[in-house]
Amino acid sequence: MRIYGGEHPNQQILSRIATNDGHGENSSYFDGWKAYENDPFHLTGNPKGVIQMGLAENQLSLDLIQDWLKKNPQASICTGEGVSEFEAIANFQDYHGLPAFRKAIAQFMEKVRGGRARFDPDRIVMSGGATGAQETIAFCLADPGEAFLIPTPYYPGFDRDFRWRTGVQLLPIHCHSSNKFKITQAALETAYRKARNSHVRVKGILVTNPSNPLGTTMDRETLRTLVSFVNEKRMHLVCDEIFSGTVFDKPRYVSVSEVIEDDPYCDRDLIHIAYSLSKDLGVPGFRVGVIYSYNDAVVSCARKMSSFGLVSTQTQHLLASMLGDEEFTTSFLATSRTRLCRRRRVFTEGLKRVGIHCLDGNAGLFCWMDLRPLLKEATVEAELRLWRVIINDVKLNISPGSSFHCSEPGWFRVCFANMDDTAMQIALSRIKKFVYRENDAAVQAKNKRRWDDALRLSLPRRFEDPTIMTPHLMSPHSPLVQAAT
């Protein structure tokens, strides 16, 4: 294709969105996915391929959903038992969504949070997955050039979901491993002040709870700090709670909705929640995202914008029936949490046996793995070099911390719930071989340094300085010449 005036022709005839890199696809996070797609592991078809450990999918309890579908064929309009509803469901176009679906979603959100918060079905707004939910919220709350603060490390997809088409900026609240990456009042104030000094208008804070990639939950005090901060500064708080149903260990999960119900002074117009069934149920292909706002104007605007990314009525109808089955959802959540807990325990114990530790976590589909001891130096470049070895040689797709905007090199997110037990054990065996190989190399390098040091000490001092090696010393009788011959 011809280049005109030093520019690619598409830059002349297409929009900035079509020609920029705002999607974020050119990052190591997505490069890992591409490496897997080019050489996917298969137990028999490609046993030496790349194992996908960079995708946060929950595949551990899909059998429970399959069993429910077999027992409830009437829930689908594509079966003989359910086809009588086909015409009504196929022609339903109200972007408010099926009333039964919104009611079932609200009930499920309450159950996930232990019944400690209430959700109004009339505030449930649909979107095409959590991606659509985040973008819609950004469109509703901020104009191009304005900003949201976000604690690091954070999910790389937010650079696409929240920023790409909206033009909204994401500015880091730097968090550190010294306090397990918790958000502090000081970090909030610093990030806010830096933005203001740069003449950037801050419209809110975006957080994930449970955290992606940390696999931890926020305590009540941290949430209170955030709620108080946004009320004081008159800006918004957006809580992404798409992993709320994956909390499998203590401390128990606390949602922002629970916190504001206990706070009579909170301005609820500033509080918004993004939710999805992709992680809690393990059905990302259904593309079910939810916007829940306590602000009437945001609900109204988001509902109008949802026309661009509605959930199909066929999916709504099916899920209304499934989520409306109280016995099933209670059993599903309990079993899913048990399986996630067991999988994480087995995986992290396997890592510990080779000296690898993870941040203590109680939620999510992943671990925040500490590979800092394997870095040659504490830099992003060293982290990426290690990551390339793990991708290309060890054949594991794990995600480097720098792709999550982590300020400390050497942390990696590794997903454990998107594979069966056999694949997980193979992944652990590959990690074991890699760590032993790296340790052997480190020992050899250390021994070489010791040998070099010992050799210098054993030589007469005059031979340590090359400037002393004059032609006179290098005579035919020199012991160095004799040693060399």
FIVEXMAR-505031 format. One record per residue (C-alpha): residue number from 1; x, y, z; residue in three letters. Coordinates in nm, 3 decimals, padded with zeros to 5 digits, m for minus. Example, Ala and Ser with C-alpha at 12.3 -4.5 7.8 and 13.67 -1.06 7.14 Angstrom:
<recs>
1 / 01.230 / m00.450 / 00.780 / Ala
2 / 01.367 / m00.106 / 00.714 / Ser
</recs>
This chain:
<recs>
1 / 00.000 / 00.000 / 00.000 / Met
2 / 00.136 / 00.343 / m00.093 / Arg
3 / 00.240 / 00.596 / 00.171 / Ile
4 / 00.147 / 00.962 / 00.116 / Tyr
5 / 00.350 / 01.240 / 00.276 / Gly
6 / 00.494 / 01.003 / 00.535 / Gly
7 / 00.149 / 00.899 / 00.658 / Glu
8 / m00.037 / 00.576 / 00.615 / His
9 / m00.333 / 00.649 / 00.382 / Pro
10 / m00.582 / 00.526 / 00.643 / Asn
11 / m00.477 / 00.816 / 00.866 / Gln
12 / m00.615 / 01.049 / 00.602 / Gln
13 / m00.950 / 00.880 / 00.540 / Ile
14 / m01.039 / 00.712 / 00.872 / Leu
15 / m01.118 / 00.840 / 01.220 / Ser
16 / m00.870 / 00.872 / 01.505 / Arg
17 / m01.034 / 00.579 / 01.682 / Ile
18 / m00.984 / 00.359 / 01.377 / Ala
19 / m00.615 / 00.448 / 01.344 / Thr
20 / m00.490 / 00.491 / 01.703 / Asn
21 / m00.361 / 00.237 / 01.955 / Asp
22 / m00.616 / 00.325 / 02.222 / Gly
23 / m00.755 / m00.027 / 02.230 / His
24 / m00.446 / m00.135 / 02.421 / Gly
25 / m00.399 / m00.448 / 02.213 / Glu
26 / m00.028 / m00.373 / 02.168 / Asn
27 / 00.057 / m00.472 / 02.524 / Ser
28 / 00.228 / m00.776 / 02.671 / Ser
29 / m00.107 / m00.874 / 02.825 / Tyr
30 / m00.263 / m00.932 / 02.484 / Phe
31 / 00.063 / m01.053 / 02.329 / Asp
32 / 00.044 / m01.347 / 02.567 / Gly
33 / m00.299 / m01.435 / 02.435 / Trp
34 / m00.164 / m01.425 / 02.079 / Lys
35 / 00.120 / m01.659 / 02.175 / Ala
36 / m00.136 / m01.905 / 02.307 / Tyr
37 / m00.358 / m01.872 / 02.000 / Glu
38 / m00.062 / m01.946 / 01.774 / Asn
39 / 00.039 / m02.258 / 01.968 / Asp
40 / m00.246 / m02.373 / 02.197 / Pro
41 / m00.184 / m02.656 / 02.439 / Phe
42 / m00.384 / m02.975 / 02.391 / His
43 / m00.326 / m03.285 / 02.599 / Leu
44 / m00.303 / m03.516 / 02.297 / Thr
45 / m00.307 / m03.288 / 01.991 / Gly
46 / m00.037 / m03.043 / 02.104 / Asn
47 / 00.107 / m03.146 / 02.443 / Pro
48 / 00.404 / m02.907 / 02.412 / Lys
49 / 00.190 / m02.604 / 02.330 / Gly
50 / 00.133 / m02.291 / 02.535 / Val
51 / m00.095 / m02.339 / 02.836 / Ile
52 / m00.337 / m02.049 / 02.872 / Gln
53 / m00.295 / m01.901 / 03.220 / Met
54 / m00.366 / m01.544 / 03.117 / Gly
55 / m00.744 / m01.572 / 03.083 / Leu
56 / m00.964 / m01.522 / 03.389 / Ala
57 / m01.238 / m01.772 / 03.311 / Glu
58 / m01.428 / m01.981 / 03.563 / Asn
59 / m01.463 / m02.327 / 03.411 / Gln
60 / m01.470 / m02.523 / 03.735 / Leu
61 / m01.848 / m02.537 / 03.778 / Ser
62 / m01.992 / m02.537 / 03.428 / Leu
63 / m02.104 / m02.895 / 03.483 / Asp
64 / m02.357 / m02.767 / 03.738 / Leu
65 / m02.512 / m02.535 / 03.480 / Ile
66 / m02.520 / m02.812 / 03.223 / Gln
67 / m02.700 / m03.041 / 03.467 / Asp
68 / m02.956 / m02.768 / 03.540 / Trp
69 / m03.020 / m02.716 / 03.169 / Leu
70 / m03.083 / m03.087 / 03.118 / Lys
71 / m03.335 / m03.087 / 03.402 / Lys
72 / m03.505 / m02.766 / 03.287 / Asn
73 / m03.541 / m02.779 / 02.907 / Pro
74 / m03.844 / m02.548 / 02.925 / Gln
75 / m03.611 / m02.261 / 03.014 / Ala
76 / m03.494 / m02.241 / 02.652 / Ser
77 / m03.718 / m02.133 / 02.366 / Ile
78 / m03.513 / m02.360 / 02.140 / Cys
79 / m03.646 / m02.684 / 02.289 / Thr
80 / m03.970 / m02.866 / 02.243 / Gly
81 / m04.061 / m02.794 / 02.604 / Glu
82 / m03.997 / m02.420 / 02.573 / Gly
83 / m04.082 / m02.338 / 02.213 / Val
84 / m04.430 / m02.215 / 02.305 / Ser
85 / m04.263 / m01.895 / 02.435 / Glu
86 / m04.066 / m01.845 / 02.115 / Phe
87 / m04.284 / m01.581 / 01.949 / Glu
88 / m04.318 / m01.360 / 02.256 / Ala
89 / m03.948 / m01.375 / 02.343 / Ile
90 / m03.822 / m01.338 / 01.986 / Ala
91 / m04.024 / m01.020 / 01.934 / Asn
92 / m03.955 / m00.851 / 02.269 / Phe
93 / m03.754 / m00.530 / 02.203 / Gln
94 / m03.794 / m00.313 / 02.514 / Asp
95 / m03.446 / m00.198 / 02.615 / Tyr
96 / m03.551 / m00.204 / 02.979 / His
97 / m03.519 / m00.582 / 02.951 / Gly
98 / m03.753 / m00.861 / 03.052 / Leu
99 / m03.901 / m00.781 / 03.397 / Pro
100 / m03.838 / m01.139 / 03.510 / Ala
101 / m03.473 / m01.110 / 03.407 / Phe
102 / m03.414 / m00.784 / 03.595 / Arg
103 / m03.582 / m00.925 / 03.904 / Lys
104 / m03.371 / m01.243 / 03.890 / Ala
105 / m03.049 / m01.044 / 03.846 / Ile
106 / m03.131 / m00.824 / 04.145 / Ala
107 / m03.204 / m01.130 / 04.360 / Gln
108 / m02.883 / m01.300 / 04.251 / Phe
109 / m02.675 / m00.989 / 04.330 / Met
110 / m02.829 / m00.986 / 04.678 / Glu
111 / m02.754 / m01.354 / 04.732 / Lys
112 / m02.392 / m01.315 / 04.621 / Val
113 / m02.352 / m01.043 / 04.883 / Arg
114 / m02.503 / m01.256 / 05.158 / Gly
115 / m02.832 / m01.066 / 05.168 / Gly
116 / m02.660 / m00.770 / 05.334 / Arg
117 / m02.759 / m00.529 / 05.055 / Ala
118 / m03.077 / m00.477 / 04.855 / Arg
119 / m03.102 / m00.409 / 04.482 / Phe
120 / m03.397 / m00.254 / 04.300 / Asp
121 / m03.480 / m00.434 / 03.971 / Pro
122 / m03.583 / m00.098 / 03.823 / Asp
123 / m03.222 / 00.019 / 03.855 / Arg
124 / m03.081 / m00.280 / 03.667 / Ile
125 / m02.948 / m00.166 / 03.328 / Val
126 / m02.823 / m00.423 / 03.077 / Met
127 / m02.505 / m00.403 / 02.873 / Ser
128 / m02.295 / m00.623 / 02.648 / Gly
129 / m02.078 / m00.772 / 02.922 / Gly
130 / m01.873 / m00.585 / 03.181 / Ala
131 / m01.685 / m00.417 / 02.895 / Thr
132 / m02.003 / m00.247 / 02.780 / Gly
133 / m02.100 / m00.164 / 03.137 / Ala
134 / m01.772 / 00.015 / 03.209 / Gln
135 / m01.780 / 00.212 / 02.886 / Glu
136 / m02.141 / 00.319 / 02.939 / Thr
137 / m02.062 / 00.437 / 03.291 / Ile
138 / m01.764 / 00.635 / 03.161 / Ala
139 / m01.982 / 00.800 / 02.895 / Phe
140 / m02.237 / 00.895 / 03.161 / Cys
141 / m01.994 / 01.037 / 03.416 / Leu
142 / m01.711 / 01.211 / 03.230 / Ala
143 / m01.623 / 01.407 / 02.918 / Asp
144 / m01.317 / 01.352 / 02.698 / Pro
145 / m01.001 / 01.469 / 02.871 / Gly
146 / m01.143 / 01.433 / 03.221 / Glu
147 / m01.007 / 01.163 / 03.445 / Ala
148 / m01.076 / 00.884 / 03.690 / Phe
149 / m00.824 / 00.778 / 03.951 / Leu
150 / m00.754 / 00.405 / 03.968 / Ile
151 / m00.539 / 00.205 / 04.214 / Pro
152 / m00.251 / 00.006 / 04.072 / Thr
153 / m00.213 / m00.267 / 03.973 / Pro
154 / m00.531 / m00.274 / 03.765 / Tyr
155 / m00.692 / m00.482 / 03.489 / Tyr
156 / m00.535 / m00.390 / 03.150 / Pro
157 / m00.875 / m00.410 / 02.981 / Gly
158 / m00.982 / m00.090 / 03.157 / Phe
159 / m00.755 / 00.101 / 02.920 / Asp
160 / m00.987 / m00.022 / 02.646 / Arg
161 / m01.321 / m00.037 / 02.829 / Asp
162 / m01.306 / 00.294 / 03.010 / Phe
163 / m01.077 / 00.504 / 02.789 / Arg
164 / m01.065 / 00.404 / 02.425 / Trp
165 / m01.387 / 00.543 / 02.280 / Arg
166 / m01.478 / 00.779 / 02.564 / Thr
167 / m01.157 / 00.981 / 02.574 / Gly
168 / m01.154 / 00.961 / 02.954 / Val
169 / m00.815 / 00.937 / 03.123 / Gln
170 / m00.713 / 00.685 / 03.390 / Leu
171 / m00.460 / 00.819 / 03.640 / Leu
172 / m00.282 / 00.586 / 03.884 / Pro
173 / m00.318 / 00.570 / 04.259 / Ile
174 / 00.012 / 00.398 / 04.334 / His
175 / m00.018 / 00.106 / 04.575 / Cys
176 / 00.268 / m00.111 / 04.702 / His
177 / 00.345 / m00.461 / 04.820 / Ser
178 / 00.467 / m00.331 / 05.157 / Ser
179 / 00.102 / m00.315 / 05.272 / Asn
180 / m00.030 / m00.579 / 05.031 / Lys
181 / m00.125 / m00.314 / 04.772 / Phe
182 / m00.398 / m00.161 / 04.990 / Lys
183 / m00.533 / 00.184 / 04.905 / Ile
184 / m00.437 / 00.448 / 05.160 / Thr
185 / m00.567 / 00.796 / 05.229 / Gln
186 / m00.221 / 00.935 / 05.155 / Ala
187 / m00.207 / 00.763 / 04.816 / Ala
188 / m00.552 / 00.899 / 04.729 / Leu
189 / m00.455 / 01.252 / 04.823 / Glu
190 / m00.128 / 01.232 / 04.630 / Thr
191 / m00.293 / 01.108 / 04.309 / Ala
192 / m00.570 / 01.367 / 04.334 / Tyr
193 / m00.328 / 01.652 / 04.401 / Arg
194 / m00.102 / 01.548 / 04.111 / Lys
195 / m00.396 / 01.550 / 03.872 / Ala
196 / m00.513 / 01.889 / 03.990 / Arg
197 / m00.161 / 02.031 / 03.959 / Asn
198 / m00.163 / 01.906 / 03.598 / Ser
199 / m00.494 / 02.090 / 03.543 / His
200 / m00.684 / 01.765 / 03.486 / Val
201 / m01.039 / 01.751 / 03.617 / Arg
202 / m01.091 / 01.437 / 03.824 / Val
203 / m01.446 / 01.305 / 03.795 / Lys
204 / m01.415 / 00.994 / 04.009 / Gly
205 / m01.238 / 00.681 / 04.128 / Ile
206 / m01.261 / 00.339 / 03.963 / Leu
207 / m01.188 / 00.030 / 04.174 / Val
208 / m01.232 / m00.345 / 04.143 / Thr
209 / m01.359 / m00.536 / 04.444 / Asn
210 / m01.259 / m00.819 / 04.454 / Pro
211 / m00.940 / m00.701 / 04.292 / Ser
212 / m00.823 / m00.805 / 03.949 / Asn
213 / m00.531 / m00.892 / 03.949 / Pro
214 / m00.464 / m00.922 / 04.325 / Leu
215 / m00.738 / m01.172 / 04.413 / Gly
216 / m00.811 / m00.983 / 04.736 / Thr
217 / m01.116 / m00.806 / 04.877 / Thr
218 / m01.138 / m00.457 / 05.025 / Met
219 / m01.210 / m00.428 / 05.391 / Asp
220 / m01.493 / m00.213 / 05.519 / Arg
221 / m01.260 / 00.061 / 05.639 / Glu
222 / m01.102 / 00.104 / 05.294 / Thr
223 / m01.445 / 00.127 / 05.133 / Leu
224 / m01.551 / 00.385 / 05.391 / Arg
225 / m01.238 / 00.584 / 05.311 / Thr
226 / m01.325 / 00.580 / 04.941 / Leu
227 / m01.689 / 00.676 / 05.000 / Val
228 / m01.584 / 00.958 / 05.229 / Ser
229 / m01.321 / 01.080 / 04.984 / Phe
230 / m01.557 / 01.103 / 04.684 / Val
231 / m01.821 / 01.274 / 04.895 / Asn
232 / m01.568 / 01.528 / 05.015 / Glu
233 / m01.437 / 01.597 / 04.664 / Lys
234 / m01.782 / 01.576 / 04.500 / Arg
235 / m01.688 / 01.310 / 04.248 / Met
236 / m01.799 / 00.957 / 04.161 / His
237 / m01.705 / 00.612 / 04.287 / Leu
238 / m01.738 / 00.325 / 04.038 / Val
239 / m01.700 / m00.021 / 04.190 / Cys
240 / m01.642 / m00.310 / 03.953 / Asp
241 / m01.778 / m00.609 / 04.146 / Glu
242 / m01.777 / m00.874 / 03.874 / Ile
243 / m01.580 / m01.120 / 04.092 / Phe
244 / m01.801 / m01.082 / 04.400 / Ser
245 / m01.937 / m01.437 / 04.371 / Gly
246 / m01.587 / m01.586 / 04.364 / Thr
247 / m01.498 / m01.499 / 04.726 / Val
248 / m01.404 / m01.838 / 04.868 / Phe
249 / m01.230 / m01.760 / 05.195 / Asp
250 / m01.223 / m01.516 / 05.485 / Lys
251 / m01.255 / m01.225 / 05.526 / Pro
252 / m01.612 / m01.220 / 05.400 / Arg
253 / m01.699 / m00.998 / 05.108 / Tyr
254 / m01.812 / m00.639 / 05.170 / Val
255 / m01.980 / m00.458 / 04.880 / Ser
256 / m01.992 / m00.081 / 04.847 / Val
257 / m02.370 / m00.117 / 04.848 / Ser
258 / m02.349 / m00.258 / 05.199 / Glu
259 / m02.129 / 00.030 / 05.315 / Val
260 / m02.353 / 00.307 / 05.184 / Ile
261 / m02.663 / 00.148 / 05.336 / Glu
262 / m02.492 / 00.195 / 05.673 / Asp
263 / m02.394 / 00.556 / 05.596 / Asp
264 / m02.684 / 00.802 / 05.624 / Pro
265 / m02.462 / 01.094 / 05.513 / Tyr
266 / m02.341 / 00.943 / 05.186 / Cys
267 / m02.465 / 01.107 / 04.866 / Asp
268 / m02.578 / 00.797 / 04.681 / Arg
269 / m02.590 / 00.983 / 04.351 / Asp
270 / m02.213 / 00.941 / 04.346 / Leu
271 / m02.209 / 00.559 / 04.376 / Ile
272 / m02.222 / 00.317 / 04.081 / His
273 / m02.164 / m00.058 / 04.041 / Ile
274 / m02.057 / m00.262 / 03.738 / Ala
275 / m02.149 / m00.629 / 03.748 / Tyr
276 / m02.151 / m00.929 / 03.516 / Ser
277 / m02.228 / m01.300 / 03.510 / Leu
278 / m01.908 / m01.380 / 03.321 / Ser
279 / m01.701 / m01.466 / 03.628 / Lys
280 / m01.950 / m01.568 / 03.897 / Asp
281 / m02.144 / m01.803 / 03.668 / Leu
282 / m01.864 / m01.868 / 03.420 / Gly
283 / m02.066 / m01.767 / 03.112 / Val
284 / m01.868 / m01.485 / 02.941 / Pro
285 / m02.010 / m01.583 / 02.604 / Gly
286 / m02.358 / m01.483 / 02.719 / Phe
287 / m02.235 / m01.122 / 02.730 / Arg
288 / m02.440 / m01.025 / 03.034 / Val
289 / m02.324 / m00.701 / 03.190 / Gly
290 / m02.508 / m00.493 / 03.447 / Val
291 / m02.494 / m00.126 / 03.543 / Ile
292 / m02.642 / m00.050 / 03.882 / Tyr
293 / m02.644 / 00.318 / 03.974 / Ser
294 / m02.801 / 00.499 / 04.267 / Tyr
295 / m02.825 / 00.808 / 04.046 / Asn
296 / m03.157 / 00.839 / 03.859 / Asp
297 / m03.007 / 01.044 / 03.575 / Ala
298 / m02.733 / 00.786 / 03.521 / Val
299 / m02.988 / 00.503 / 03.516 / Val
300 / m03.194 / 00.691 / 03.257 / Ser
301 / m02.899 / 00.777 / 03.035 / Cys
302 / m02.739 / 00.432 / 03.063 / Ala
303 / m03.066 / 00.265 / 02.971 / Arg
304 / m03.091 / 00.473 / 02.654 / Lys
305 / m02.730 / 00.393 / 02.568 / Met
306 / m02.789 / 00.022 / 02.631 / Ser
307 / m02.956 / 00.005 / 02.291 / Ser
308 / m02.603 / m00.028 / 02.151 / Phe
309 / m02.530 / m00.344 / 02.349 / Gly
310 / m02.840 / m00.527 / 02.468 / Leu
311 / m02.847 / m00.882 / 02.599 / Val
312 / m03.051 / m01.103 / 02.368 / Ser
313 / m03.400 / m01.181 / 02.493 / Thr
314 / m03.330 / m01.551 / 02.444 / Gln
315 / m03.046 / m01.522 / 02.696 / Thr
316 / m03.255 / m01.307 / 02.930 / Gln
317 / m03.536 / m01.562 / 02.927 / His
318 / m03.304 / m01.852 / 03.003 / Leu
319 / m03.123 / m01.672 / 03.284 / Leu
320 / m03.444 / m01.543 / 03.439 / Ala
321 / m03.547 / m01.903 / 03.488 / Ser
322 / m03.206 / m02.023 / 03.607 / Met
323 / m03.134 / m01.737 / 03.848 / Leu
324 / m03.491 / m01.750 / 03.973 / Gly
325 / m03.429 / m02.105 / 04.096 / Asp
326 / m03.327 / m02.028 / 04.455 / Glu
327 / m03.226 / m02.383 / 04.536 / Glu
328 / m02.998 / m02.401 / 04.234 / Phe
329 / m02.825 / m02.064 / 04.287 / Thr
330 / m02.762 / m02.138 / 04.655 / Thr
331 / m02.606 / m02.474 / 04.572 / Ser
332 / m02.413 / m02.338 / 04.274 / Phe
333 / m02.247 / m02.054 / 04.464 / Leu
334 / m02.149 / m02.280 / 04.754 / Ala
335 / m02.003 / m02.549 / 04.526 / Thr
336 / m01.825 / m02.298 / 04.304 / Ser
337 / m01.658 / m02.133 / 04.603 / Arg
338 / m01.547 / m02.470 / 04.741 / Thr
339 / m01.394 / m02.570 / 04.408 / Arg
340 / m01.220 / m02.235 / 04.364 / Leu
341 / m01.076 / m02.255 / 04.714 / Cys
342 / m00.947 / m02.607 / 04.659 / Arg
343 / m00.797 / m02.522 / 04.319 / Arg
344 / m00.616 / m02.217 / 04.450 / Arg
345 / m00.483 / m02.410 / 04.748 / Arg
346 / m00.348 / m02.694 / 04.533 / Val
347 / m00.194 / m02.451 / 04.287 / Phe
348 / m00.027 / m02.223 / 04.542 / Thr
349 / 00.101 / m02.519 / 04.743 / Glu
350 / 00.260 / m02.651 / 04.424 / Gly
351 / 00.428 / m02.314 / 04.374 / Leu
352 / 00.550 / m02.303 / 04.734 / Lys
353 / 00.726 / m02.636 / 04.689 / Arg
354 / 00.958 / m02.469 / 04.439 / Val
355 / 00.998 / m02.152 / 04.643 / Gly
356 / 00.742 / m01.932 / 04.466 / Ile
357 / 00.501 / m01.732 / 04.679 / His
358 / 00.180 / m01.546 / 04.597 / Cys
359 / 00.001 / m01.257 / 04.762 / Leu
360 / m00.247 / m01.391 / 05.016 / Asp
361 / m00.584 / m01.392 / 04.843 / Gly
362 / m00.942 / m01.492 / 04.913 / Asn
363 / m01.121 / m01.432 / 04.582 / Ala
364 / m01.096 / m01.433 / 04.207 / Gly
365 / m00.978 / m01.679 / 03.947 / Leu
366 / m00.607 / m01.601 / 03.969 / Phe
367 / m00.304 / m01.549 / 04.191 / Cys
368 / m00.069 / m01.250 / 04.212 / Trp
369 / 00.257 / m01.442 / 04.185 / Met
370 / 00.587 / m01.302 / 04.312 / Asp
371 / 00.877 / m01.379 / 04.077 / Leu
372 / 01.097 / m01.093 / 04.195 / Arg
373 / 01.369 / m01.336 / 04.313 / Pro
374 / 01.408 / m01.457 / 03.952 / Leu
375 / 01.474 / m01.111 / 03.808 / Leu
376 / 01.830 / m01.025 / 03.708 / Lys
377 / 01.754 / m00.666 / 03.811 / Glu
378 / 01.448 / m00.483 / 03.946 / Ala
379 / 01.337 / m00.323 / 03.618 / Thr
380 / 01.043 / m00.353 / 03.381 / Val
381 / 01.286 / m00.462 / 03.108 / Glu
382 / 01.409 / m00.751 / 03.324 / Ala
383 / 01.050 / m00.847 / 03.402 / Glu
384 / 00.963 / m00.858 / 03.033 / Leu
385 / 01.273 / m01.062 / 02.954 / Arg
386 / 01.167 / m01.316 / 03.217 / Leu
387 / 00.811 / m01.311 / 03.079 / Trp
388 / 00.935 / m01.385 / 02.724 / Arg
389 / 01.129 / m01.686 / 02.853 / Val
390 / 00.818 / m01.814 / 03.031 / Ile
391 / 00.605 / m01.763 / 02.718 / Ile
392 / 00.851 / m01.897 / 02.460 / Asn
393 / 01.046 / m02.162 / 02.650 / Asp
394 / 00.831 / m02.271 / 02.944 / Val
395 / 00.520 / m02.238 / 02.725 / Lys
396 / 00.295 / m02.074 / 02.984 / Leu
397 / 00.093 / m01.761 / 02.915 / Asn
398 / 00.107 / m01.564 / 03.237 / Ile
399 / 00.066 / m01.186 / 03.249 / Ser
400 / 00.347 / m00.953 / 03.361 / Pro
401 / 00.273 / m00.699 / 03.630 / Gly
402 / 00.383 / m00.410 / 03.410 / Ser
403 / 00.085 / m00.480 / 03.184 / Ser
404 / m00.130 / m00.417 / 03.493 / Phe
405 / 00.056 / m00.089 / 03.557 / His
406 / 00.223 / m00.233 / 03.866 / Cys
407 / 00.504 / m00.007 / 03.986 / Ser
408 / 00.708 / m00.298 / 04.127 / Glu
409 / 00.870 / m00.526 / 03.865 / Pro
410 / 00.850 / m00.901 / 03.917 / Gly
411 / 00.482 / m00.962 / 03.992 / Trp
412 / 00.273 / m01.175 / 03.753 / Phe
413 / m00.094 / m01.266 / 03.735 / Arg
414 / m00.153 / m01.636 / 03.679 / Val
415 / m00.504 / m01.777 / 03.625 / Cys
416 / m00.593 / m02.119 / 03.766 / Phe
417 / m00.966 / m02.172 / 03.703 / Ala
418 / m00.975 / m02.196 / 03.323 / Asn
419 / m00.831 / m02.547 / 03.291 / Met
420 / m00.881 / m02.899 / 03.419 / Asp
421 / m00.673 / m03.067 / 03.689 / Asp
422 / m00.443 / m03.238 / 03.437 / Thr
423 / m00.351 / m02.915 / 03.261 / Ala
424 / m00.287 / m02.749 / 03.595 / Met
425 / m00.049 / m03.025 / 03.703 / Gln
426 / 00.136 / m03.003 / 03.372 / Ile
427 / 00.167 / m02.627 / 03.422 / Ala
428 / 00.308 / m02.681 / 03.771 / Leu
429 / 00.558 / m02.935 / 03.642 / Ser
430 / 00.677 / m02.687 / 03.379 / Arg
431 / 00.718 / m02.419 / 03.645 / Ile
432 / 00.913 / m02.664 / 03.863 / Lys
433 / 01.156 / m02.750 / 03.583 / Lys
434 / 01.202 / m02.384 / 03.498 / Phe
435 / 01.272 / m02.277 / 03.856 / Val
436 / 01.519 / m02.563 / 03.908 / Tyr
437 / 01.694 / m02.466 / 03.584 / Arg
438 / 01.713 / m02.102 / 03.691 / Glu
439 / 01.841 / m02.200 / 04.035 / Asn
440 / 02.109 / m02.424 / 03.882 / Asp
441 / 02.219 / m02.139 / 03.658 / Ala
442 / 02.231 / m01.902 / 03.955 / Ala
443 / 02.437 / m02.151 / 04.157 / Val
444 / 02.681 / m02.197 / 03.869 / Gln
445 / 02.716 / m01.821 / 03.830 / Ala
446 / 02.773 / m01.785 / 04.205 / Lys
447 / 03.033 / m02.062 / 04.204 / Asn
448 / 03.210 / m01.897 / 03.912 / Lys
449 / 03.225 / m01.569 / 04.102 / Arg
450 / 03.367 / m01.751 / 04.403 / Arg
451 / 03.626 / m01.925 / 04.182 / Trp
452 / 03.726 / m01.593 / 04.024 / Asp
453 / 03.758 / m01.431 / 04.366 / Asp
454 / 03.966 / m01.723 / 04.496 / Ala
455 / 04.187 / m01.711 / 04.189 / Leu
456 / 04.257 / m01.342 / 04.240 / Arg
457 / 04.345 / m01.400 / 04.603 / Leu
458 / 04.582 / m01.688 / 04.515 / Ser
459 / 04.782 / m01.483 / 04.262 / Leu
460 / 05.067 / m01.256 / 04.371 / Pro
461 / 04.938 / m00.899 / 04.403 / Arg
462 / 05.157 / m00.778 / 04.117 / Arg
463 / 04.959 / m00.993 / 03.873 / Phe
464 / 04.621 / m00.839 / 03.968 / Glu
465 / 04.699 / m00.509 / 03.797 / Asp
466 / 04.725 / m00.537 / 03.418 / Pro
467 / 04.935 / m00.219 / 03.412 / Thr
468 / 05.215 / m00.410 / 03.585 / Ile
469 / 05.232 / m00.668 / 03.305 / Met
470 / 05.525 / m00.497 / 03.133 / Thr
471 / 05.726 / m00.653 / 02.850 / Pro
472 / 06.001 / m00.713 / 03.105 / His
473 / 05.775 / m00.930 / 03.321 / Leu
474 / 05.641 / m01.116 / 03.019 / Met
475 / 05.985 / m01.270 / 02.949 / Ser
476 / 06.033 / m01.630 / 02.827 / Pro
477 / 06.088 / m01.719 / 03.192 / His
478 / 05.760 / m01.569 / 03.307 / Ser
479 / 05.539 / m01.820 / 03.491 / Pro
480 / 05.242 / m01.681 / 03.298 / Leu
481 / 05.397 / m01.764 / 02.966 / Val
482 / 05.487 / m02.110 / 03.087 / Gln
483 / 05.133 / m02.167 / 03.208 / Ala
484 / 04.998 / m02.066 / 02.873 / Ala
485 / 05.214 / m02.301 / 02.668 / Thr
</recs>
